[in-house]
Amino acid sequence: MAHTFKFRFRSPAGGLAVDLGAETVPAEGGTPAHGMRIHHNVRLGLPASGLYWKDAAWLAFGVSLHAPALVELRPDGVFIQVTSLDHPLSDYRSEAAALAMDGWIRERFALAGPGASVAYDTARDRYVFDWGTTFHPFSDDPRPEAPPPFRDHQELDVTVTRVASVGSRVDVDGGGTGFVDQAKHPSWWDEDTAPPRPGDRLRVVVLDASRDEPRFSALQADIDIARRLRGLRDGA
């Protein structure tokens, strides 16, 4: 029986909305004739009416996020047949099809999410998608590029992409990533300052560029110290 998952994300631009209908086809029925092979014996079928190619690509990527877990859960194979993909009036993006498929699979198979999410960057007026450990969804080398050589005391503009109890992961304008410890965000010291959220823009300074994930600070005091140190260094 087909199950419908409704993905919703509100934003200042309106939001993203996708209704995904899909069902699993029993393995004993044999390999379906027109299924896309995602990973080993995990396959995806599209509606008979067809889909826009970007929607189809992002649906397949959404399945790939869970493919290894599905292989372990169903060694005999999994075939997901999409019956419908509708996007009610919204600021639609094809990437939202992957988020809808991610939600459908998590509900249907009770799997934990891979960390896929979306945020809205108000400063740049754009949606920011995060695919967990996958940085380039349609590349055979999905790892992130080598980050630029940050220097201690360097100032950077960044966007918060993920928030955890210990701090925030950020993307640097121009490339690279870093981490802002919870105590290095103004909200740790000022209860009137909102805690970090995905999509927030920050001005930070590099505290330790040698770490595997460079450590940044968004505290004005640390930025002021870094400016004095740069002044001394540049004036030497």
Salt bridges, closest charged atoms under 4 A:
ASP19 OD1 - ARG8 NH1 2.90
GLU95 OE2 - ARG93 NH2 2.67
ASP102 OD1 - HIS66 NE2 2.65
ASP102 OD2 - ARG106 NE 3.19
GLU107 OE1 - HIS3 NE2 2.72
ASP121 OD2 - ARG124 NE 2.67
ASP130 OD1 - ARG162 NH2 3.13
ASP141 OD1 - ARG143 NE 2.70
GLU145 OE2 - HIS136 NE2 3.35
GLU155 OE1 - ARG203 NE 3.06
GLU155 OE2 - ARG227 NE 2.62
GLU155 OE2 - ARG230 NH2 2.85
ASP157 OD2 - ARG203 NH1 3.05
ASP171 OD1 - ARG169 NH1 3.81
ASP173 OD2 - ARG201 NH2 2.74
GLU213 OE2 - ARG169 NE 3.89
ASP222 OD2 - LYS184 NZ 3.07
ASP234 OD1 - ARG233 NE 3.59
